[in-house]
Amino acid sequence: MWRWVALLLFPLMLTACGTTERLFTGDLFEMQRSAVLAYDKGEDAKAEALYQGLVRAVPNDAETWLRLGNLYARSNRPDLAAEAYQRAVLLNPGDARLWYNLGIIRQRQAHAAYIQAHTMAGDDKALASQAEALVKQLTPNDTPGSGDGPK
């Protein structure tokens, strides 16, 4: 008798597993759609929460890491942005947008470091002069993920 019950329940269990997988996939699709909409509308806090959920669920999607990096860049969190872009580059090293955005963030980090060096140079006129020249040279003029830049 138990054998018959098991044989009858087995197909139902398989069907339930397939349904759960479809629901999970559907949830991810809906989460991704909502993230894109929030990102495009400039609802950065909402988009960030959704993209963070997506990278936890699907950590090997370079596009999701790119968007998350752009959100971090837009909210002036360059260390997190650089980490996100670096993850994206590791997943898709042939995507020029990833390298470009990583370069912009690294340029901003260097710019901030040279500003700090110039501020702290004190009586060291040579260092102050070199830092000032680098500050001028590295002044950022683009923001990843906004305006006409890559998304």
PyMOL commands that set and color helices and strands:
alter all, ss='L'
color gray80, all
select helices_A, chain A and resi 2-41+44-57+62-74+78-91+96-120+125-137
alter helices_A, ss='H'
color red, helices_A
deselect
rebuild
show_as cartoon
